[in-house]
């Protein structure tokens, strides 16, 4: 019957992580991932009449309110809602994934203790749920961009896939890392909500990137340029990438200061490639950490 | 035959914290000495042949579930090796992943994916699952409205429709009403006929005897007994209860003559044990015939409960006692003038056979048990005569 079947050997030695093989294993159990995402969505909107429409309503209300507020306050910045949402949706994908993902292993302790499956699926399902919201809300934003007359700008739009890829890899890596550590040190989840708040304001989402560039560009501490330091936050280039791809116009009103940092598309693309490369390395590290710790999850929980 | 599962010298140590440090501060402040080591398994070895059914028994905390989790890959052994071949499914919990807000149908798909079924595979067995669970009308209801019995039925129905080569089952058979249990057992037998390998953890010793071809008894993390289910179950009952379970011991024979009763008579003439070491003991066998018997031979054997070795036996024919042809009842008394063996428990096997053909009329193997104790130390005030002498020095 099982002739020719692979013999699985289990010893005290933690198996060595081979990413391609492990990725195949996770892919082989993708049915669990899909079902968990489906479950989360279903549970989230259970007994609600509108269901997933709530997900769409969120950015719609956002856009409506900000359009209104901007009209009243006569803000000099045109299409502020587009600016805000193009960065905010990316941030939300990250922060929701990470904060629900960090708890994912603990919240599913019953499964971890009773079922053998690649535990990576748990943080991945958190990312999956956030991703679905991201896709729904981004489509609302896209429709708004087109209908509001802001319009899509073709060369800038090319940054979008790169920015998205960098965001996705960084988010998955961060979620792996934190969810594994959180099993051992439950401080993580408390630290995280605080950390995300600080992180949010260190990223040019609400305020204009160019203001920071302007203020920091010519200053240095200990020989380190502050604007360069600001860009060390991987989410800054990512958010700038999304903004440049969707909002696109660096200086919307001639004569008044620019909104987006005055950097070339090529420079930004280079930065994103750098972030992507760094995120891939981080993913390797985070995956290894997760994999090594996951052997003990069933005991730690 | 190849082994589907080989367990070799597996030990598992758990760290028991009085209070588990789960935060950074606690972890830094907690000295390592506050953790105690607990060996859930020590040098456990056994294997399961392909197509075999192994019963794992032992009382609570003996390590049954731990070894099952190690085989399934949920826990890592502290030392030792487990080799396993073939697609494996572990049923450690019915309805793993069931969510109350989802409908029965959605939960079937969710649970099935945890057991390793793809969506397509689940599609193809979905009808069978619903039929097995007998929940046709309820599949579109959220399972939070299910009774616990319905949940268990649904969980088991999914579990038995997975298609593994190796199936690990933990205590999940003892669910539902009797009819449903019978259905579950029938399903397990179907798995056996299909040549699948099964490891079954259960407290239901009769189930082990009924469906397993081998059994392992774990006791405080060690393999205490390993072998044929009847032997291991007997050992388990002995350790667990310290007494005989009447419903268990195999009896065989053609029953032309039957053992009607076996009684022990102790030194004081009563039937109340225990036996003081060195005291006489009488084993009294009442025989009833169902047809005239002319060559009855009655024998007994006493086995040491710790080793299962015969320490004493006797037979009417070899003792030169001839039982004449009779039809009805007779009592045979074996008077043992002194029972000198160590304190402990002793099994008694009694048999009726034919002197001439050796045919077994009726044999009860290790059906009876008595206990030997050392004479107790006298602890109470008693009147012992004291003689007094005074000597001149």
Interface residues (C-beta under 8 A of the other chain):
Chain A: X1 X2 X3 X5 X6 X7 X8 X9 X10 X11 X12 X14 X29 X31 X32 X34 X35 X36 X38 X39 X42 X43 X46 X110 X111 X112 X113 X114 X115 X116 X117 X184 X185 X186 X187 X295 X296 X298 X299
Chain B: X2 X4 X14 X22 X23 X24 X25 X27 X50 X51 X69 X70 X71 X72 X73 X74 X75 X76 X77 X78 X79 X80 X81 X82 X83 X84 X85 X86 X87 X88 X90 X92 X93 X96 X97 X99 X101 X102 X106 X109 X110 X113 X114 X115 X116 X117 X118 X119 X142 X165 X166 X195 X196
